[in-house]
Amino acid sequence: MEGALALEWREDGVLLAVRRHGEGSALAEVFTEGHGRHAGLVRGGGGRRLAPLLQPGAQLDVAWRARLEEHLGSFTVEPVRGRAAALMGDRAALAGLAAVTALAAFALPERQPYPAFYHQTVAVLDLIGQSAVWPYAYLRWEAALLAEMGFGLDLSTCAATGATEGLVYVSPRTGRAVSAAGAGAWADRLLPLPPALRGEGEGPLAEVRTGLVTTGHFLERRLVPSLGNRPLPGARGRLVEALARLPG
């Protein structure tokens, strides 16, 4: 019958955000490997059965259907596993989960796939609250987000000397590494480059806090202007505050 055809796909995905929509429904945003950040209407998503399961960070089996590509479309969802409930006693871990989902929802363009970054996102979410290394993985996730959005940091060689050793700073203008020797009198104007940000193992947690100063600079000065100067999600600041309270 004419007009009966519909577009549809089905994938696993991470729930990034959800809000009530009308009587008993919810508007959800998910992040999938093949379709990127994608929105859809979940009928019954605001009801007693589904609402407790639709928490940001949840892994879902998602089927999307619409008459036309440009339509919002609707989701049919089946929970694969939740994440938030297991973190209720861990303030920092809950803040980490919220920061991942909020920043991904904030930064990723709609319906554009980022398959490698999707898998990195799932890996970080699976670590949060389950392994002591999750803050280090989160820091590198922020750096990967910047790279995917076109603002990647070049931490391989010194911008001033070409050296690959002794890299301890990042240029706030170019995002390139700078060695202690190459910094000279400009050292106090540069951003810190802790080993954790270069992926060199897991040292003191202070390295993560220091690294987040540097990634935060580029989120604020590069990513935010590219997205119309909308403020960064408050969840990111709450994570920084939660990590500041942890020892190490």
N, C-alpha and C positions, 0 to 999 in steps of 0.2 A: 504494500500500500504506500502511496506517495507520502513522503514526510515521516515515514516510520523508522528510517535508519537513525542510528545514534552512534556517537563516539564513546569508546570506553577503554579502560585499561585497568590492570590490577597489579599491585606491588606491595611489598613491605615498606613501611616508612616510619619516621619518627614524628610524633605529634609535637609541633612547635608552639602552637597557640590555639586557644578555643574560647569562644564566647557565645552566650545565649543568643538565639535569633528567633524572634516570634514565639509562638506557642509550642513549647516543648522541643524545638529544634536547636541546633548549634551550628555556628560557622567555624570550621576547623581549617587550620593550615598544617600541612604535613610536608616533610622533606623526604623525597625518595631518590633512589639512584638514577632512575631513567627520566623522571619528570621534574626534578628539582623541587623548589618550594611551590606548592600547589594548594589552592583553596577549594573548598567545596562545602556544601550544606549537608549536615548529618541529621536526617529526620529521626526524631526521638533522642537526639544527643543531649537534650536538656532534661530528659526524663529520669526516673528513678533507677532504671536498669543500666543505662549507658553513662550517665553523667559522672558517677564515681570512677569509671574506668578511663574517661577522657581527661587525663591529667597530662600537662606538658612533660615531654620526655618519654611517654609511653611508646612502645613499639607496637605498631598496628599492621594488620593485613587490610589494605585499603583497596576498594574498587571504586573507580570514578566513572561517571556516566553523564553525558550531556548530549543535547541535540546538535549543537554547533560548538566548534572549537573555542569560540570567544565567550561562550556562556560560562557562568559560574559552575554549573553542574552540581551533582550530588555525590556524596560518599556513602558507601556501605562499608562499615568498619567492623573488624573482629580483633579484639585484643590478642596480641602475641605475648607480651609481658609488660608489666608496669615497672616503673623505677622509683617514683616519688615516695610511695608508701614505705619502702624499705629504708628510706633515708630520714625518716621523721625525727629520729633522735640525734641527727648529725647536722648541726646548723651550717657548717662550712660546705658539706656535701650537697645539701639542699640548695645552697646559694650557687654552687658550681653547676648543678643541673639547670637551675633557672637562668644562669648567665649564658650557657650554651644555647638553650632554646630561644631565649630572647634575642641574642645577638644574631643567630642564624635567621630568625624571622625578620629582624631589622635590616640586615645587609644583603641577603641573597635576592637577586632579581627573580620575579615570578616566572615559573615554568621553564627555567633554564637549568639543564642538568649539570651537576658537578659530581660525577661518580666517585672519583678518588676522595674528594672532600666529604662526601656522604659516608663512605666507609670509615674515614677518620673520625667523623662525628659520632657514629655508632660505637666505635671503639672507645672513645673518651667517655661517653655516657655509661658504657658497661664497666668502666674502671671506677667511676665516681662512687665513693662509699664502699667499694669492694677492695681497693688496693691503696696503699699509702702513697703510690706514685701518681695518683690522679692529678694533683695540682701541677706537676711537671708536664703531664700530657695535655692539661688544659692550656698552659702557657704556649706550648707548641701549636695547639689548635688555634689560638688567637693569631699567631704568626701565619699559620696556613690560611686562615680566613682573609687576612690582609693580602696575601699573595694571590688568592683566587679572585679578589676584587681589584687586582691590578696595582697593589701597593706593597709588593713583597720586599722584604729586607734582604740585602746582599751581605751576608755575614761570612763570606768565604775568604776575602783578602782585604788588607788595609787599603782604604781609598787613597791614602797619602803616599805610602811606600811600596805597596804591592805585597807586603809581607803576609804570611799565613800564620805566623806565631805572634803571641802576645796581644791578641785582639781583645780589647777591654772596653771599647766605646762604640757608639753608633752615632753617625751624623744625623741630627734632627732634621736636616734639610734634604739629604739624599737617601737616607736609610741604609747607607753603606757602613761597614765596619771600619774602625780606626784603631790602630795599635797604640800602645802607650808611647812608643817612640815617635809615631807619626802625629800624635795629638799636640805635643809641644805646649805652647802657651794657651791653646784653645781647649784644653782638657775640661775646664769648668763649664764650657758651653755645650759639651757633648752629653749624650745619654749613655747610661750604663749598659754593658753587654756581659751579663753573667754567663757562665758556662751552660747553665740550664737552658738558656734561650738558644744556644747553638746545638742543643741536643747531646751535650757531653755528660751524660749520666745524671744522677740525682744527688746533688750536694745538699747543703742546708736549705731549709724551706725559705730562708731569707733570699736565696737566689730567685725563687719564683716571684716573691714580692717585688724584687728589684726589676726582674724582667717585665712584670706587668706595668711598671712605670714607662718602660720603653714602648711596648706594644700599645699602651694607652695613649701615648703621644700621637702615634700614627693613626689610631682609631679616631681621635679627636681632630687632628689637623689634616688628615687626608681622606679618610672614609666619610666622616660626617659631612664635610662640604660637598662631596660627590653625590650625596643623597639628599641634597636640599637643605642642609643644616638642621635636620631633625636631631634632637638631643639623643645621645646614646641611651639605651635602656638602663633604667635604674638598677636592674639586676646585676649589671657588671660592677657598679660601685659597691653594692652590697656584698659581692664576692670578695672584692679587695678588702673591705672592712672585716669580713669573717676570717680571711687568711691572716690579717694583721693580728688577730687574737690568738692564733695558734703558736705554740712554741716551735723554735727551730730557726 
